[in-house]
Amino acid sequence: MRWVRAELFELVETGARDALNNPARERRSLGETLVRHTPYGGERADSDGNAYEDAPMTFVTPAPIATVRRAALAELDGRAYRVTGRADLGRWRVLTLQLEKGERDG
């Protein structure tokens, strides 16, 4: 396993409203950090003989916990991921990422 660069983003309200009158949000960069994939996480299931994977990816990072707590999105290798989990392990932080819809290979 090797370290790769990931850019973390937070979602910030713009003060505007969208067509459904929800607060509009834009992504703001929290900066780049190094992440390393861990062999833990992800589930495999069969649905009537059609195998699929719901496989969130889990990474460790040395990024400060304050940054990790604010992160809502991450970008790795040009692909967007939603942050679905965070944990503080003392020296390391854990980020669980799920590939955003529309980013899946079809």
VENVENUR-V567018 format. One record per residue. N is the residue number from 1. RES is the residue in three letters. SS is DSSP state (H for helix, E for strand, L for the rest). D_LAST is the distance of its C-alpha to the last C-alpha in whole Angstrom. Layout:
n=[N	N]
res=[RES	RES]
ss=[SS	SS]
d_last=[D_LAST	D_LAST]
This chain:
n=[1	2	3	4	5	6	7	8	9	10	11	12	13	14	15	16	17	18	19	20	21	22	23	24	25	26	27	28	29	30	31	32	33	34	35	36	37	38	39	40	41	42	43	44	45	46	47	48	49	50	51	52	53	54	55	56	57	58	59	60	61	62	63	64	65	66	67	68	69	70	71	72	73	74	75	76	77	78	79	80	81	82	83	84	85	86	87	88	89	90	91	92	93	94	95	96	97	98	99	100	101	102	103	104	105	106]
res=[MET	ARG	TRP	VAL	ARG	ALA	GLU	LEU	PHE	GLU	LEU	VAL	GLU	THR	GLY	ALA	ARG	ASP	ALA	LEU	ASN	ASN	PRO	ALA	ARG	GLU	ARG	ARG	SER	LEU	GLY	GLU	THR	LEU	VAL	ARG	HIS	THR	PRO	TYR	GLY	GLY	GLU	ARG	ALA	ASP	SER	ASP	GLY	ASN	ALA	TYR	GLU	ASP	ALA	PRO	MET	THR	PHE	VAL	THR	PRO	ALA	PRO	ILE	ALA	THR	VAL	ARG	ARG	ALA	ALA	LEU	ALA	GLU	LEU	ASP	GLY	ARG	ALA	TYR	ARG	VAL	THR	GLY	ARG	ALA	ASP	LEU	GLY	ARG	TRP	ARG	VAL	LEU	THR	LEU	GLN	LEU	GLU	LYS	GLY	GLU	ARG	ASP	GLY]
ss=[L	L	E	E	E	E	E	E	E	E	E	E	E	E	E	E	E	L	L	L	L	L	E	E	E	E	E	E	E	E	E	E	E	E	E	E	E	L	L	L	L	L	E	E	E	E	E	L	L	E	E	E	E	E	L	L	E	E	E	E	E	L	L	L	H	H	H	H	H	H	L	L	E	E	E	E	L	L	E	E	E	E	E	E	E	E	E	E	L	L	L	L	E	E	E	E	E	E	E	L	L	L	L	L	L	L]
d_last=[26	27	27	25	25	23	24	25	26	27	27	31	32	33	36	34	33	29	29	30	33	31	31	29	28	27	26	28	28	30	30	28	29	28	26	26	23	25	24	25	23	19	20	18	19	19	18	20	19	15	15	13	14	15	16	17	19	22	24	28	29	33	32	35	35	35	32	30	31	31	27	24	22	21	19	19	18	17	14	15	16	19	22	22	25	28	31	34	35	38	38	34	32	28	25	22	19	16	13	13	11	9	9	6	4	0]
